[in-house]
Amino acid sequence: MKQPTRDPSKLYPHDHVMKWVVLPLIPKWITPNQVTIFRFLATPFVVWALAIDAYAWSIPLFLFVAFTDMIDGSLARVRHQVTEWGTFFDPIADKMLIALSAIVVIVRMVGWWLATLVIFIEMVIVLGGLIHKRSGNVLSANHWGKAKMLMQVTGVGLLLFSAALDGVPGLVMAGVIVLLVAVVLAVMSLVTYGL
């Protein structure tokens, strides 16, 4: 059965907003792959800041590094700089950020069960991507995967705000619900790619 494919250079709806609001602020010499590499390099600092409970700057840092996912993808599509390397490694950088943040934040605020679920689903997606790459196909993210990443960032963000505000119960519950929605979206992403 032929796997569904999406033209990796086709713009998503948010790319049109990014084109006029954010991308003009990014110098032409910065490439999407450099932004992805930045996310790889910045993730350990995010995790360290989260681990030491430095919420005053770990929350903005986490949100900024997560936002670079939107930046590098939009940059690649709008400036016609889509590469096979970026298509493969951009999602790995996202999964590294989410998985490591999950170990620190979700375990502390909710428990191992949810962190394990989030990390497991991310590892299945990475494994599926490796299988496709080995067979000569590099799949770009689909709408389900984009929505999943947004929900994961939102869920972790809600848990972080709850921790910064000394454990507001409503924020913890909202974070758990959003992260469970992200798991469902991840499964939908896997199903649509036939993994």
GROMACS elastic network, one bead per residue, 0.5 to 0.9 nm:
[ bonds ]
;  ai    aj funct       b0    kb
    1   194     6  0.89567   500
    2     5     6  0.88138   500
    3   192     6  0.85665   500
    3   193     6  0.62236   500
    3   194     6  0.66906   500
    4   139     6  0.88706   500
    4   192     6  0.73652   500
    4   193     6  0.61760   500
    4   194     6  0.81674   500
    5     8     6  0.86115   500
    5   139     6  0.68904   500
    5   140     6  0.78069   500
    5   142     6  0.88494   500
    5   193     6  0.82147   500
    6     9     6  0.85643   500
    6    10     6  0.77679   500
    6   139     6  0.77724   500
    6   140     6  0.67919   500
    6   141     6  0.81908   500
    6   142     6  0.73223   500
    7    10     6  0.54306   500
    7    11     6  0.89419   500
    7   140     6  0.79247   500
    8    11     6  0.81571   500
    8    77     6  0.73516   500
    8    82     6  0.70412   500
    8    87     6  0.78827   500
    8   139     6  0.82739   500
    8   140     6  0.58022   500
    8   141     6  0.81036   500
    9    76     6  0.75491   500
    9    78     6  0.78199   500
    9    80     6  0.67921   500
    9    81     6  0.83669   500
    9    82     6  0.64332   500
   10    77     6  0.66696   500
   10    78     6  0.87428   500
   11    14     6  0.80199   500
   11    15     6  0.58096   500
   11    16     6  0.73930   500
   11    74     6  0.76638   500
   11    77     6  0.61629   500
   11    78     6  0.71737   500
   12    15     6  0.52955   500
   12    16     6  0.73738   500
   12    74     6  0.81716   500
   12    77     6  0.87745   500
   12   143     6  0.84596   500
   13    16     6  0.58034   500
   13    17     6  0.74379   500
   14    17     6  0.52712   500
   14    18     6  0.62197   500
   14    19     6  0.85692   500
   14    70     6  0.85936   500
   14    74     6  0.79926   500
   15    19     6  0.58860   500
   15    20     6  0.88166   500
   15    70     6  0.84260   500
   15    71     6  0.89427   500
   15    73     6  0.83059   500
   15    74     6  0.51895   500
   15    75     6  0.82928   500
   15    77     6  0.77959   500
   15    78     6  0.71467   500
   16    19     6  0.51077   500
   16    20     6  0.68535   500
   16    21     6  0.88347   500
   16    74     6  0.84923   500
   16    78     6  0.83536   500
   17    20     6  0.55940   500
   17    21     6  0.60238   500
   17    22     6  0.78830   500
   18    21     6  0.51459   500
   18    22     6  0.50070   500
   18    23     6  0.58239   500
   18    24     6  0.85840   500
   18    70     6  0.84455   500
   18    71     6  0.76597   500
   18    74     6  0.67179   500
   18    75     6  0.83914   500
   18    78     6  0.89080   500
   19    22     6  0.63965   500
   19    23     6  0.52539   500
   19    24     6  0.69971   500
   19    74     6  0.74475   500
   19    75     6  0.80047   500
   19    78     6  0.67923   500
   20    23     6  0.65730   500
   20    24     6  0.65780   500
   21    24     6  0.67636   500
   21    25     6  0.79126   500
   22    25     6  0.56235   500
   22    26     6  0.72312   500
   22    71     6  0.78713   500
   23    26     6  0.52571   500
   23    27     6  0.82766   500
   23    71     6  0.74882   500
   23    74     6  0.79856   500
   23    75     6  0.67245   500
   23    78     6  0.87356   500
   24    27     6  0.74210   500
   24    28     6  0.87304   500
   26    29     6  0.83989   500
   26    30     6  0.69340   500
   26    75     6  0.88803   500
   27    30     6  0.57329   500
   27    31     6  0.88514   500
   28    31     6  0.74455   500
   30    33     6  0.84241   500
   30    34     6  0.64950   500
   30    35     6  0.74986   500
   31    34     6  0.52439   500
   31    35     6  0.66613   500
   31    36     6  0.89371   500
   31    72     6  0.77916   500
   31    75     6  0.75249   500
   31    76     6  0.76244   500
   31    81     6  0.75479   500
   32    35     6  0.51185   500
   32    36     6  0.63896   500
   32    37     6  0.87573   500
   32    71     6  0.76768   500
   32    73     6  0.68850   500
   32    74     6  0.83458   500
   32    75     6  0.57749   500
   32    76     6  0.54752   500
   32    81     6  0.71551   500
   32    82     6  0.79523   500
   32    83     6  0.89507   500
   32    86     6  0.73691   500
   33    37     6  0.61842   500
   33    38     6  0.85269   500
   33    72     6  0.70517   500
   33    76     6  0.83439   500
   33    81     6  0.88782   500
   33    82     6  0.89124   500
   33    83     6  0.82156   500
   33    85     6  0.77623   500
   33    86     6  0.56910   500
   33    89     6  0.86609   500
   33    90     6  0.79448   500
   34    37     6  0.50110   500
   34    38     6  0.61110   500
   34    39     6  0.87015   500
   34    72     6  0.82826   500
   35    39     6  0.63693   500
   35    40     6  0.88479   500
   35    68     6  0.66389   500
   35    69     6  0.81381   500
   35    71     6  0.76370   500
   35    72     6  0.56930   500
   36    39     6  0.50742   500
   36    40     6  0.64737   500
   36    41     6  0.87896   500
   36    68     6  0.74326   500
   36    69     6  0.73179   500
   36    72     6  0.64436   500
   36    86     6  0.74009   500
   36    89     6  0.75385   500
   36    90     6  0.57566   500
   36    93     6  0.67547   500
   36    94     6  0.88653   500
   37    40     6  0.50502   500
   37    41     6  0.62525   500
   37    42     6  0.85373   500
   37    89     6  0.88441   500
   37    90     6  0.85300   500
   37    93     6  0.79810   500
   38    41     6  0.50792   500
   38    42     6  0.58923   500
   38    43     6  0.84721   500
   38    65     6  0.84166   500
   38    68     6  0.84908   500
   39    42     6  0.50717   500
   39    43     6  0.59558   500
   39    65     6  0.59859   500
   39    66     6  0.78813   500
   39    68     6  0.68795   500
   39    69     6  0.79054   500
   39    90     6  0.87918   500
   39    93     6  0.63414   500
   39    94     6  0.79121   500
   39    97     6  0.79306   500
   40    43     6  0.55855   500
   40    44     6  0.78870   500
   40    92     6  0.88032   500
   40    93     6  0.55151   500
   40    94     6  0.84309   500
   40    96     6  0.76956   500
   40    97     6  0.78344   500
   41    44     6  0.67044   500
   41    45     6  0.79009   500
   42    45     6  0.53994   500
   42    46     6  0.64032   500
   42    47     6  0.88929   500
   42    61     6  0.88657   500
   42    65     6  0.70170   500
   42    97     6  0.89179   500
   43    47     6  0.62151   500
   43    48     6  0.85785   500
   43    62     6  0.81819   500
   43    65     6  0.73574   500
   43    93     6  0.83958   500
   43    96     6  0.75176   500
   43    97     6  0.55908   500
   43   100     6  0.81566   500
   43   101     6  0.86377   500
   44    47     6  0.50812   500
   44    48     6  0.60636   500
   44    49     6  0.85571   500
   44    97     6  0.82816   500
   44   100     6  0.83429   500
   45    48     6  0.50255   500
   45    49     6  0.60795   500
   45    50     6  0.85187   500
   45    58     6  0.87322   500
   45    61     6  0.86688   500
   46    49     6  0.51722   500
   46    50     6  0.61773   500
   46    51     6  0.85856   500
   46    58     6  0.62108   500
   46    59     6  0.85423   500
   46    61     6  0.63220   500
   46    62     6  0.57528   500
   46    65     6  0.80115   500
   46    97     6  0.82033   500
   46   101     6  0.78402   500
   47    50     6  0.50355   500
   47    51     6  0.60335   500
   47    52     6  0.87418   500
   47    58     6  0.82869   500
   47    62     6  0.83541   500
   47    97     6  0.80698   500
   47   100     6  0.65440   500
   47   101     6  0.58470   500
   47   103     6  0.89982   500
   47   104     6  0.71716   500
   48    51     6  0.50065   500
   48    52     6  0.63669   500
   48    53     6  0.87262   500
   48    54     6  0.89374   500
   48    58     6  0.85802   500
   49    52     6  0.54098   500
   49    53     6  0.63515   500
   49    54     6  0.54907   500
   49    55     6  0.75206   500
   49    57     6  0.76154   500
   49    58     6  0.51388   500
   49    59     6  0.86501   500
   49    61     6  0.85424   500
   49    62     6  0.89400   500
   50    53     6  0.51595   500
   50    54     6  0.62671   500
   50    55     6  0.69334   500
   50    58     6  0.57083   500
   50    59     6  0.78624   500
   50    62     6  0.84834   500
   50   101     6  0.75469   500
   50   104     6  0.68015   500
   50   105     6  0.71886   500
   50   160     6  0.84958   500
   51    54     6  0.78336   500
   51   101     6  0.89294   500
   51   104     6  0.60850   500
   51   105     6  0.79644   500
   52    55     6  0.85131   500
   53    56     6  0.86155   500
   53    58     6  0.76579   500
   53   163     6  0.84838   500
   53   164     6  0.81475   500
   54    57     6  0.60752   500
   54    58     6  0.56188   500
   54    59     6  0.82174   500
   54   164     6  0.88025   500
   55    59     6  0.54794   500
   55    60     6  0.82700   500
   55   160     6  0.74985   500
   55   161     6  0.81828   500
   55   163     6  0.81273   500
   55   164     6  0.58857   500
   56    59     6  0.64918   500
   56    60     6  0.75221   500
   56   164     6  0.79964   500
   57    60     6  0.54972   500
   57    61     6  0.59974   500
   57    62     6  0.85169   500
   58    62     6  0.58797   500
   58    63     6  0.84787   500
   58   160     6  0.88451   500
   59    62     6  0.51653   500
   59    63     6  0.61883   500
   59    64     6  0.85361   500
   59   157     6  0.72411   500
   59   160     6  0.67060   500
   59   161     6  0.76799   500
   59   164     6  0.88377   500
   60    63     6  0.51201   500
   60    64     6  0.59710   500
   60    65     6  0.85320   500
   61    64     6  0.50931   500
   61    65     6  0.60677   500
   61    66     6  0.84145   500
   62    65     6  0.52938   500
   62    66     6  0.60405   500
   62    67     6  0.84735   500
   62    97     6  0.85830   500
   62   101     6  0.86533   500
   62   153     6  0.86349   500
   62   157     6  0.81269   500
   63    66     6  0.50807   500
   63    67     6  0.60077   500
   63    68     6  0.87773   500
   63   153     6  0.74712   500
   63   154     6  0.89934   500
   63   157     6  0.74668   500
   64    68     6  0.64519   500
   65    68     6  0.52226   500
   65    69     6  0.74402   500
   65    97     6  0.83220   500
   66    69     6  0.56997   500
   66    70     6  0.77800   500
   66    94     6  0.73599   500
   66    97     6  0.75532   500
   66    98     6  0.85780   500
   66   149     6  0.88576   500
   66   150     6  0.89382   500
   66   153     6  0.69210   500
   67    70     6  0.53944   500
   67    71     6  0.64678   500
   67    72     6  0.89485   500
   67   153     6  0.89974   500
   68    72     6  0.60008   500
   68    73     6  0.84244   500
   69    72     6  0.55553   500
   69    73     6  0.63438   500
   69    74     6  0.86065   500
   69    90     6  0.73006   500
   69    91     6  0.83070   500
   69    93     6  0.83835   500
   69    94     6  0.68825   500
   70    73     6  0.53968   500
   70    74     6  0.60412   500
   70    75     6  0.83117   500
   71    74     6  0.53443   500
   71    75     6  0.58287   500
   71    76     6  0.84884   500
   72    76     6  0.60491   500
   72    77     6  0.86451   500
   72    86     6  0.86348   500
   72    90     6  0.80108   500
   73    76     6  0.52088   500
   73    77     6  0.63032   500
   73    78     6  0.85412   500
   73    82     6  0.82213   500
   73    86     6  0.85171   500
   73    87     6  0.86424   500
   73    90     6  0.80446   500
   74    77     6  0.51850   500
   74    78     6  0.57823   500
   74    79     6  0.80857   500
   75    78     6  0.53589   500
   75    79     6  0.57000   500
   75    80     6  0.78575   500
   75    81     6  0.74002   500
   75    82     6  0.85975   500
   76    79     6  0.55136   500
   76    80     6  0.55664   500
   76    83     6  0.79461   500
   76    86     6  0.85008   500
   77    80     6  0.51118   500
   77    81     6  0.64044   500
   77    82     6  0.61041   500
   78    81     6  0.78139   500
   79    82     6  0.82914   500
   82    85     6  0.85646   500
   82    86     6  0.68203   500
   82    87     6  0.71657   500
   83    86     6  0.51966   500
   83    87     6  0.61319   500
   83    88     6  0.86282   500
   84    87     6  0.50377   500
   84    88     6  0.61996   500
   84    89     6  0.85348   500
   84   138     6  0.69683   500
   85    88     6  0.53358   500
   85    89     6  0.59330   500
   85    90     6  0.80666   500
   86    89     6  0.51735   500
   86    90     6  0.52991   500
   86    91     6  0.84101   500
   87    90     6  0.59015   500
   87    91     6  0.73691   500
   87   138     6  0.70015   500
   87   139     6  0.71968   500
   87   140     6  0.56932   500
   87   141     6  0.80137   500
   88    91     6  0.64471   500
   88    92     6  0.71166   500
   88   129     6  0.76676   500
   88   130     6  0.87855   500
   88   133     6  0.82378   500
   88   138     6  0.64301   500
   88   139     6  0.75180   500
   88   140     6  0.75300   500
   89    93     6  0.62004   500
   89    94     6  0.86980   500
   90    93     6  0.52253   500
   90    94     6  0.64743   500
   90    95     6  0.88286   500
   91    95     6  0.61436   500
   91    96     6  0.85566   500
   91   126     6  0.82043   500
   91   140     6  0.87815   500
   91   141     6  0.78112   500
   92    95     6  0.50293   500
   92    96     6  0.60847   500
   92    97     6  0.86147   500
   92   126     6  0.69833   500
   93    96     6  0.51279   500
   93    97     6  0.63025   500
   93    98     6  0.87268   500
   94    97     6  0.51925   500
   94    98     6  0.61919   500
   94    99     6  0.84544   500
   94   149     6  0.77923   500
   95    98     6  0.50923   500
   95    99     6  0.57273   500
   95   100     6  0.82716   500
   95   119     6  0.82845   500
   95   122     6  0.61423   500
   95   123     6  0.81041   500
   95   126     6  0.81421   500
   95   149     6  0.87390   500
   96    99     6  0.52394   500
   96   100     6  0.59656   500
   96   101     6  0.82478   500
   96   122     6  0.88483   500
   97   100     6  0.55712   500
   97   101     6  0.59988   500
   97   102     6  0.84160   500
   98   101     6  0.51272   500
   98   102     6  0.58627   500
   98   103     6  0.86511   500
   98   118     6  0.84011   500
   98   119     6  0.79967   500
   98   122     6  0.85593   500
   98   149     6  0.84932   500
   98   152     6  0.72047   500
   98   153     6  0.74966   500
   98   156     6  0.82657   500
   99   103     6  0.63770   500
   99   104     6  0.89712   500
   99   115     6  0.79131   500
   99   118     6  0.71884   500
   99   119     6  0.53033   500
   99   120     6  0.89558   500
   99   122     6  0.73996   500
   99   123     6  0.89382   500
  100   103     6  0.51609   500
  100   104     6  0.66739   500
  100   105     6  0.87100   500
  100   119     6  0.85408   500
  101   104     6  0.52643   500
  101   105     6  0.57985   500
  101   106     6  0.75385   500
  101   156     6  0.76922   500
  102   105     6  0.52435   500
  102   107     6  0.67194   500
  102   108     6  0.89695   500
  102   114     6  0.85464   500
  102   115     6  0.54303   500
  102   116     6  0.84417   500
  102   118     6  0.74242   500
  102   119     6  0.74178   500
  102   156     6  0.73371   500
  103   106     6  0.61288   500
  103   107     6  0.56283   500
  103   108     6  0.80279   500
  103   112     6  0.80533   500
  103   115     6  0.61006   500
  103   116     6  0.82431   500
  103   119     6  0.83608   500
  104   107     6  0.58891   500
  104   108     6  0.62549   500
  104   109     6  0.87343   500
  104   115     6  0.88569   500
  105   108     6  0.52541   500
  105   109     6  0.60065   500
  105   110     6  0.81305   500
  105   115     6  0.85293   500
  105   156     6  0.70289   500
  105   159     6  0.70353   500
  105   160     6  0.70023   500
  105   163     6  0.87712   500
  106   109     6  0.51811   500
  106   110     6  0.53365   500
  106   111     6  0.61855   500
  106   112     6  0.73726   500
  106   114     6  0.68717   500
  106   115     6  0.55065   500
  106   156     6  0.71647   500
  106   159     6  0.73184   500
  106   176     6  0.87312   500
  107   110     6  0.55674   500
  107   113     6  0.79913   500
  107   114     6  0.75056   500
  107   115     6  0.58658   500
  107   116     6  0.87161   500
  108   111     6  0.61787   500
  108   112     6  0.82716   500
  109   159     6  0.66774   500
  109   160     6  0.85175   500
  109   162     6  0.85210   500
  109   163     6  0.74138   500
  109   167     6  0.80725   500
  109   172     6  0.72395   500
  110   113     6  0.81186   500
  110   114     6  0.70075   500
  110   115     6  0.81452   500
  110   159     6  0.85848   500
  110   172     6  0.75544   500
  110   173     6  0.89976   500
  110   176     6  0.76185   500
  111   114     6  0.61319   500
  111   115     6  0.67457   500
  111   116     6  0.88246   500
  112   115     6  0.50922   500
  112   116     6  0.57820   500
  112   117     6  0.84004   500
  113   116     6  0.52515   500
  113   117     6  0.62304   500
  113   118     6  0.87886   500
  114   117     6  0.50104   500
  114   118     6  0.61759   500
  114   119     6  0.85298   500
  114   176     6  0.79800   500
  114   179     6  0.82271   500
  114   180     6  0.82262   500
  115   118     6  0.51974   500
  115   119     6  0.60629   500
  115   120     6  0.83853   500
  116   119     6  0.51445   500
  116   120     6  0.58042   500
  116   121     6  0.85046   500
  117   120     6  0.51243   500
  117   121     6  0.62217   500
  117   122     6  0.86321   500
  117   180     6  0.89496   500
  117   183     6  0.77761   500
  118   121     6  0.54389   500
  118   122     6  0.63417   500
  118   123     6  0.87943   500
  118   152     6  0.86730   500
  118   179     6  0.77344   500
  118   180     6  0.84060   500
  118   182     6  0.83583   500
  118   183     6  0.66313   500
  119   122     6  0.50782   500
  119   123     6  0.61782   500
  119   124     6  0.86970   500
  120   123     6  0.51162   500
  120   124     6  0.62592   500
  120   125     6  0.87138   500
  121   124     6  0.51046   500
  121   125     6  0.63251   500
  121   126     6  0.87515   500
  121   183     6  0.70379   500
  121   186     6  0.69785   500
  121   187     6  0.77364   500
  122   125     6  0.51176   500
  122   126     6  0.62865   500
  122   127     6  0.86456   500
  122   186     6  0.79967   500
  123   127     6  0.60531   500
  123   128     6  0.84911   500
  124   127     6  0.50212   500
  124   128     6  0.60955   500
  124   129     6  0.85775   500
  124   190     6  0.85544   500
  124   195     6  0.86976   500
  125   128     6  0.50394   500
  125   129     6  0.61779   500
  125   130     6  0.86619   500
  125   186     6  0.80202   500
  125   189     6  0.86673   500
  125   190     6  0.68451   500
  125   195     6  0.80595   500
  126   129     6  0.50032   500
  126   130     6  0.62066   500
  126   131     6  0.86539   500
  127   130     6  0.50608   500
  127   131     6  0.62149   500
  127   132     6  0.86718   500
  128   131     6  0.50768   500
  128   132     6  0.62464   500
  128   133     6  0.85802   500
  128   190     6  0.80907   500
  128   193     6  0.89441   500
  128   195     6  0.58356   500
  129   132     6  0.51286   500
  129   133     6  0.60703   500
  129   134     6  0.85458   500
  129   137     6  0.86095   500
  129   138     6  0.71458   500
  129   139     6  0.71253   500
  129   195     6  0.86540   500
  130   134     6  0.60320   500
  130   135     6  0.86071   500
  130   138     6  0.85230   500
  131   134     6  0.51416   500
  131   135     6  0.64020   500
  131   136     6  0.88246   500
  131   137     6  0.86045   500
  131   195     6  0.89567   500
  132   135     6  0.51399   500
  132   136     6  0.64010   500
  132   137     6  0.50474   500
  132   138     6  0.61742   500
  132   139     6  0.73337   500
  132   195     6  0.89047   500
  133   136     6  0.50034   500
  133   138     6  0.51247   500
  133   139     6  0.79578   500
  134   137     6  0.72493   500
  134   138     6  0.87350   500
  135   138     6  0.87627   500
  139   142     6  0.86757   500
  139   193     6  0.84208   500
  141   144     6  0.79195   500
  141   145     6  0.56940   500
  141   146     6  0.66682   500
  141   189     6  0.84576   500
  142   145     6  0.53124   500
  142   146     6  0.63440   500
  142   147     6  0.87405   500
  142   189     6  0.70010   500
  142   192     6  0.86287   500
  142   193     6  0.87394   500
  143   146     6  0.50787   500
  143   147     6  0.61270   500
  143   148     6  0.84808   500
  143   189     6  0.78304   500
  144   147     6  0.51797   500
  144   148     6  0.60548   500
  144   149     6  0.87473   500
  144   185     6  0.55834   500
  144   186     6  0.67576   500
  144   187     6  0.86623   500
  144   188     6  0.63378   500
  144   190     6  0.87347   500
  144   192     6  0.85004   500
  145   149     6  0.62795   500
  145   150     6  0.86906   500
  145   182     6  0.89934   500
  145   185     6  0.68825   500
  145   186     6  0.61994   500
  145   188     6  0.82524   500
  145   189     6  0.55092   500
  145   190     6  0.85563   500
  146   149     6  0.53158   500
  146   150     6  0.63931   500
  146   151     6  0.87687   500
  147   150     6  0.51048   500
  147   151     6  0.61921   500
  147   152     6  0.86241   500
  147   182     6  0.75563   500
  147   185     6  0.69349   500
  147   186     6  0.86381   500
  148   151     6  0.51233   500
  148   152     6  0.61203   500
  148   153     6  0.86570   500
  148   179     6  0.87034   500
  148   181     6  0.78098   500
  148   183     6  0.72391   500
  148   184     6  0.81472   500
  148   185     6  0.52383   500
  148   186     6  0.57960   500
  148   189     6  0.83351   500
  149   152     6  0.50409   500
  149   153     6  0.61808   500
  149   154     6  0.84901   500
  149   182     6  0.72640   500
  149   185     6  0.89919   500
  149   186     6  0.86460   500
  150   153     6  0.52830   500
  150   154     6  0.61129   500
  150   155     6  0.85437   500
  150   182     6  0.81018   500
  151   155     6  0.59021   500
  151   156     6  0.85106   500
  151   178     6  0.58805   500
  151   179     6  0.63302   500
  151   180     6  0.88512   500
  151   181     6  0.71089   500
  151   182     6  0.52379   500
  151   183     6  0.89612   500
  151   185     6  0.87034   500
  152   155     6  0.50623   500
  152   156     6  0.61062   500
  152   157     6  0.82824   500
  152   175     6  0.88874   500
  152   178     6  0.71790   500
  152   179     6  0.56019   500
  152   180     6  0.88605   500
  152   181     6  0.86426   500
  152   182     6  0.58030   500
  152   183     6  0.85214   500
  153   156     6  0.52916   500
  153   157     6  0.58624   500
  153   158     6  0.85380   500
  153   179     6  0.86411   500
  154   158     6  0.60932   500
  154   159     6  0.86695   500
  154   175     6  0.73294   500
  154   178     6  0.71149   500
  154   179     6  0.80218   500
  155   158     6  0.51882   500
  155   159     6  0.64108   500
  155   160     6  0.86926   500
  155   172     6  0.87567   500
  155   174     6  0.73892   500
  155   176     6  0.66240   500
  155   177     6  0.77475   500
  155   178     6  0.51430   500
  155   179     6  0.51632   500
  155   180     6  0.88002   500
  155   182     6  0.84036   500
  156   159     6  0.51035   500
  156   160     6  0.61614   500
  156   161     6  0.86959   500
  156   175     6  0.65111   500
  156   176     6  0.86806   500
  156   178     6  0.87949   500
  156   179     6  0.76439   500
  157   161     6  0.61936   500
  157   162     6  0.85306   500
  157   175     6  0.76469   500
  158   161     6  0.51482   500
  158   162     6  0.61368   500
  158   163     6  0.86566   500
  158   171     6  0.57103   500
  158   172     6  0.67815   500
  158   174     6  0.70941   500
  158   175     6  0.51223   500
  158   176     6  0.87938   500
  158   178     6  0.89018   500
  159   163     6  0.62158   500
  159   164     6  0.86356   500
  159   167     6  0.83336   500
  159   168     6  0.89763   500
  159   171     6  0.64173   500
  159   172     6  0.54599   500
  159   173     6  0.86663   500
  159   174     6  0.83289   500
  159   175     6  0.55857   500
  159   176     6  0.81282   500
  160   163     6  0.50523   500
  160   164     6  0.61322   500
  160   165     6  0.85568   500
  160   171     6  0.89780   500
  160   172     6  0.88666   500
  161   165     6  0.61081   500
  161   166     6  0.86067   500
  161   167     6  0.82629   500
  161   168     6  0.83125   500
  161   171     6  0.74674   500
  161   172     6  0.88789   500
  162   165     6  0.51057   500
  162   166     6  0.62152   500
  162   169     6  0.74056   500
  162   170     6  0.82583   500
  162   171     6  0.54975   500
  162   172     6  0.62088   500
  162   175     6  0.89303   500
  163   166     6  0.50449   500
  163   168     6  0.73977   500
  163   172     6  0.86112   500
  164   167     6  0.72897   500
  164   168     6  0.88887   500
  165   168     6  0.62753   500
  167   170     6  0.87232   500
  167   171     6  0.78204   500
  167   172     6  0.72606   500
  168   171     6  0.55964   500
  168   172     6  0.66227   500
  169   172     6  0.51644   500
  169   173     6  0.63301   500
  169   174     6  0.86212   500
  170   173     6  0.52466   500
  170   174     6  0.61109   500
  170   175     6  0.85377   500
  171   175     6  0.59714   500
  171   176     6  0.85615   500
  172   175     6  0.50504   500
  172   176     6  0.62252   500
  172   177     6  0.86944   500
  173   176     6  0.51199   500
  173   177     6  0.62339   500
  173   178     6  0.86318   500
  174   177     6  0.51578   500
  174   178     6  0.61342   500
  174   179     6  0.85685   500
  175   178     6  0.51595   500
  175   179     6  0.60946   500
  175   180     6  0.85901   500
  176   179     6  0.51302   500
  176   180     6  0.61666   500
  176   181     6  0.86357   500
  177   180     6  0.51268   500
  177   181     6  0.62469   500
  177   182     6  0.86530   500
  178   181     6  0.50220   500
  178   182     6  0.62510   500
  178   183     6  0.88175   500
  179   183     6  0.63907   500
  179   184     6  0.88356   500
  180   183     6  0.50095   500
  180   184     6  0.64851   500
  180   185     6  0.87251   500
  181   184     6  0.50988   500
  181   185     6  0.62528   500
  181   186     6  0.86082   500
  182   186     6  0.60714   500
  182   187     6  0.86433   500
  183   187     6  0.63028   500
  183   188     6  0.86893   500
  184   187     6  0.51304   500
  184   188     6  0.63105   500
  184   189     6  0.86746   500
  185   189     6  0.61376   500
  185   190     6  0.86383   500
  186   190     6  0.62378   500
  186   191     6  0.86272   500
  187   190     6  0.50226   500
  187   191     6  0.61234   500
  187   192     6  0.86100   500
  188   191     6  0.50422   500
  188   192     6  0.60996   500
  188   193     6  0.86265   500
  189   192     6  0.53019   500
  189   193     6  0.64150   500
  189   194     6  0.87008   500
  189   195     6  0.87992   500
  190   193     6  0.52935   500
  190   194     6  0.61745   500
  190   195     6  0.52595   500
  191   195     6  0.60566   500
  192   195     6  0.78325   500
